[in-house]
Amino acid sequence: MYSAESVLIIYEYTDVSFLNLSLLSAFIPTFFVVSITPGMCMTLALSLGITIGVRRAMWMMAGELVGVGIVAATSAVGVATFMLRYPTAFELFKYAGGAYLIWLGIQMWRSRGKMAMPEDNAEPITASRWQLAAQGFITAVANPKGWAFFVVLLPPFIDSTLPITPQLSALVIIILTLEFICLQLYAHGGRTLRRALKKGGSVRLANRISGSLMMLVGVWLAFG
């Protein structure tokens, strides 16, 4: 049996009564709009949906969701403010990630590399699960607009009079759910485009569209 004190402690750290209807009615639409708006991660999902399909793109999504979770949590506790105030290391990370994505995009444009759709009967060279996950993670963590959004939008939904851990956990779970739904929508859109292009025999065009999107994400990441 639990003592009265134990029950009180458990209740204090698991109470999610702050998630009332009025808060959710503002929080969910706000972060859905942030997620569904075309950006680096959604463009990446669209690009991979075209070339490698939704199922394999799920590994990129897994890495991206881990990155978004880290960005959201650290933004809420003020780490992002420090990073944005002292951006030198962050800028270097950004440029490196952007250069990597641009290189991948060039490879895809040339119908080469592990991300491109194989032409005709060529043997496919597929990226590993960890490479895809790392790609998603880097894109999420090195996105300065993502940090800025969370710094501005997340803290107002946290009640300073209640324990922060259960609040932040619940809000991050909602954010990741919305993000995953949007990633799926973009990846499925890419898969639909892939099928249309393959029927027309335009595999090279599909690779060039996807490669262009990938290069756009890289430039966006490095210089946005």
C-alpha positions in Angstrom: 0.0 0.0 0.0 1.1 3.5 -0.7 1.4 6.1 2.1 -0.5 9.3 1.8 2.8 11.2 1.2 3.7 8.8 -1.6 0.3 9.2 -3.3 0.7 13.0 -3.1 4.2 12.8 -4.7 2.9 10.5 -7.5 0.0 12.8 -8.1 2.2 15.9 -8.2 4.4 14.5 -10.9 1.8 12.9 -13.1 -0.9 15.5 -12.9 -1.7 16.7 -16.5 -4.8 18.6 -15.6 -3.1 21.6 -17.2 -4.0 20.1 -20.6 -7.5 21.6 -20.5 -9.6 22.1 -23.6 -8.8 25.8 -23.9 -5.1 25.2 -23.9 -5.3 22.3 -26.4 -7.6 24.3 -28.6 -4.7 26.9 -29.0 -1.7 24.6 -28.7 -2.6 21.9 -31.3 -3.6 24.2 -34.2 -0.5 26.4 -33.5 2.0 23.6 -33.7 0.1 21.9 -36.5 0.5 25.0 -38.6 4.2 25.2 -37.7 4.7 21.5 -38.7 2.7 21.4 -41.9 4.3 24.6 -43.3 6.9 23.7 -45.9 10.3 23.7 -44.4 13.5 21.8 -44.3 12.2 18.6 -42.7 9.0 18.5 -44.8 10.9 19.1 -48.0 13.3 16.3 -47.0 10.4 13.9 -46.4 8.9 14.8 -49.8 12.3 14.3 -51.5 12.9 10.9 -49.9 9.3 9.9 -50.5 10.1 10.3 -54.2 13.3 8.4 -54.3 13.3 5.7 -51.6 9.6 5.5 -50.6 7.7 6.0 -47.4 8.8 2.9 -45.6 12.6 3.6 -45.8 12.0 7.3 -45.2 10.6 6.3 -41.8 14.2 6.0 -40.6 14.9 9.6 -41.5 11.6 10.5 -39.7 12.8 8.7 -36.6 16.0 10.7 -36.5 14.1 13.9 -37.3 11.7 13.3 -34.4 14.5 12.7 -32.0 16.1 16.0 -33.1 12.8 17.9 -32.8 12.2 16.4 -29.3 15.6 17.6 -28.2 15.1 21.0 -29.7 11.7 21.4 -28.1 12.8 20.3 -24.6 16.0 22.3 -24.6 14.2 25.4 -25.9 11.8 25.3 -23.1 14.6 25.3 -20.5 16.5 28.1 -22.0 19.4 26.3 -23.8 18.3 27.6 -27.1 18.6 31.2 -25.9 22.3 30.5 -25.1 22.9 28.8 -28.4 21.4 31.7 -30.4 23.4 34.2 -28.4 26.7 32.4 -29.0 26.2 31.1 -32.5 29.7 30.4 -33.8 29.7 26.6 -33.1 26.1 26.4 -34.1 26.9 28.1 -37.4 29.7 25.7 -38.2 27.4 22.7 -37.5 24.8 24.4 -39.8 27.3 24.8 -42.6 28.6 21.3 -42.4 25.0 19.8 -42.4 24.0 22.1 -45.3 27.1 21.1 -47.3 26.3 17.4 -46.7 22.8 17.8 -47.9 23.9 19.8 -51.0 26.3 17.0 -51.9 23.6 14.4 -51.5 21.3 16.5 -53.8 24.0 16.7 -56.5 24.4 13.0 -56.4 20.6 12.5 -56.7 20.5 15.0 -59.6 23.1 12.8 -61.4 21.1 9.7 -60.6 24.0 8.5 -58.4 24.5 7.7 -54.8 22.4 5.9 -52.2 19.4 8.2 -52.2 18.7 8.2 -56.0 16.2 5.9 -57.7 18.0 3.4 -59.9 17.5 4.0 -63.6 16.3 1.1 -65.8 17.6 -2.2 -64.4 20.5 -0.8 -62.5 21.3 -2.3 -59.1 20.0 0.0 -56.3 22.5 1.3 -53.8 20.6 2.1 -50.7 21.5 4.2 -47.7 21.7 2.5 -44.4 19.1 3.0 -41.7 21.6 4.9 -39.6 22.5 7.2 -42.4 18.9 8.1 -43.0 18.3 8.6 -39.3 21.4 10.8 -39.0 20.2 12.9 -42.0 16.9 13.6 -40.3 18.5 14.3 -36.9 21.0 16.8 -38.4 18.4 18.6 -40.4 16.2 19.0 -37.3 18.9 20.0 -34.8 20.8 22.4 -37.2 17.6 24.2 -38.2 17.8 27.7 -36.6 14.2 28.5 -37.4 13.1 25.4 -35.5 14.9 26.7 -32.4 13.5 30.1 -32.8 9.9 28.8 -33.2 10.2 26.7 -30.0 11.8 29.5 -28.0 9.0 31.8 -28.9 6.0 29.5 -29.0 6.5 26.8 -26.4 7.2 28.6 -23.1 3.8 30.4 -23.1 2.0 27.1 -22.8 4.0 26.0 -19.7 2.5 26.9 -16.3 5.4 28.0 -14.0 3.2 27.1 -10.9 3.1 23.4 -11.9 6.0 20.9 -12.1 7.6 21.4 -15.5 8.6 17.8 -16.3 5.1 16.4 -16.8 3.9 19.5 -18.7 6.9 19.5 -21.0 6.7 15.7 -21.6 3.0 15.9 -22.6 3.5 18.9 -24.8 6.6 17.3 -26.6 4.6 14.1 -27.2 1.8 16.2 -28.8 4.4 18.1 -30.9 6.1 14.9 -32.1 2.7 13.4 -33.0 1.8 16.4 -35.1 5.3 16.4 -36.7 5.0 12.7 -37.6 1.6 13.2 -39.2 2.9 16.0 -41.3 6.1 14.1 -42.3 3.8 11.2 -43.4 1.7 13.5 -45.5 4.7 14.9 -47.3 6.4 11.5 -47.8 3.1 10.0 -49.2 2.9 13.0 -51.5 6.4 12.2 -52.7 5.5 8.6 -53.2 2.5 9.5 -55.3 4.7 11.8 -57.5 7.2 8.9 -57.7 4.6 6.6 -59.1 3.4 9.1 -61.7 6.9 9.8 -62.9 7.8 6.1 -63.1 4.7 5.4 -65.2 5.9 8.0 -67.6 9.4 6.5 -67.7 10.8 9.6 -66.1 13.1 8.1 -63.4 15.8 10.7 -64.2 13.3 13.5 -63.8 12.2 12.1 -60.5 15.9 12.1 -59.3 16.4 15.6 -60.5 13.3 16.9 -58.8 14.3 15.1 -55.6 17.9 16.2 -55.9 16.8 19.8 -56.4 14.7 19.7 -53.3 17.6 18.2 -51.3 20.0 20.9 -52.5 17.3 23.5 -51.6 17.2 22.1 -48.1 21.0 22.2 -47.9 21.2 25.8 -49.0 18.3 26.7 -46.7 20.0 25.0 -43.8 23.4 26.6 -44.4 22.3 30.1 -45.2 18.7 30.5 -44.0 
